[in-house]
Amino acid sequence: MNETQKFCNIARKRSEENKNAFKILYQSNLYGQTISVLRQEIDTLVRILFLLNQPVSVRTELINQTFEGKKWKIGKTQITDKVMVELADELNG
């Protein structure tokens, strides 16, 4: 299994955990905590959208940086949440 496949598996597992957590929190009337879970899901979605809009070589490098515990950089440019959200905002559909 390559790093991209590992990353996808982790994202799927996180999403499944969040789905289960959300259900339990909602049923327990812990609505404020459900917002935290939704924010995690949105964060994951924005990161995945950003990755899918990069050339494969850049995508692979960013995924490798994730597993190395590094902040995302393309060249010398740090990829911030703002950069990822701006890209997501530009997408139509």
C-alpha positions in Angstrom: 0.0 0.0 0.0 1.5 3.4 -1.0 1.3 6.6 1.0 -1.7 7.9 -1.0 -3.7 4.8 -0.3 -2.7 5.0 3.4 -3.8 8.7 3.5 -7.2 7.8 1.8 -7.7 5.0 4.3 -7.0 7.3 7.3 -9.4 9.9 5.9 -12.2 7.3 5.4 -11.6 5.9 8.9 -11.7 9.4 10.4 -14.9 10.2 8.6 -16.5 6.9 9.8 -15.4 7.7 13.4 -16.8 11.2 13.1 -20.1 9.9 11.7 -20.4 7.6 14.8 -19.4 10.3 17.2 -21.8 12.8 15.7 -24.7 10.3 16.1 -23.9 9.6 19.7 -23.4 13.3 20.5 -26.6 14.4 18.8 -28.6 11.7 20.5 -27.2 12.9 23.8 -28.2 16.5 23.0 -24.6 17.6 23.0 -25.1 19.9 20.1 -22.1 22.1 20.8 -19.8 19.1 20.5 -21.5 18.0 17.2 -20.2 21.3 15.7 -16.6 20.2 16.6 -17.1 17.0 14.7 -18.6 18.9 11.7 -15.6 21.2 11.7 -13.2 18.2 11.6 -15.2 16.8 8.6 -15.0 20.1 6.8 -11.3 20.3 7.4 -10.8 16.9 5.9 -13.0 17.7 2.9 -11.1 21.0 2.3 -7.7 19.2 2.5 -8.9 16.5 0.1 -10.3 19.0 -2.4 -7.0 20.8 -2.2 -5.0 17.6 -2.9 -7.2 16.6 -5.8 -6.6 20.0 -7.4 -2.8 19.5 -7.4 -0.6 17.6 -9.9 0.0 14.1 -8.8 3.7 14.9 -7.9 2.7 17.7 -5.6 -0.2 15.7 -4.1 2.2 12.9 -3.4 4.7 15.3 -1.8 2.1 16.8 0.4 0.8 13.4 1.6 4.4 12.4 2.4 4.8 15.6 4.4 1.7 14.6 6.4 3.2 11.3 7.3 6.5 13.0 8.2 4.7 15.3 10.6 5.6 18.4 8.5 3.5 21.4 7.6 2.5 21.4 4.0 4.8 23.3 1.7 4.9 23.5 -2.1 8.5 24.7 -2.8 9.0 27.4 -0.2 5.4 28.3 0.1 3.6 27.1 3.2 0.1 25.8 2.5 -2.2 27.4 5.1 -5.9 26.7 5.9 -6.6 30.0 4.2 -4.9 28.9 0.9 -6.9 25.7 1.0 -10.2 27.4 1.7 -9.7 29.9 -1.0 -9.2 27.1 -3.5 -12.3 25.4 -2.3 -14.3 28.6 -2.6 -13.2 28.9 -6.3 -14.6 25.4 -7.1 -18.0 25.2 -8.7 -20.4 22.3 -8.4 
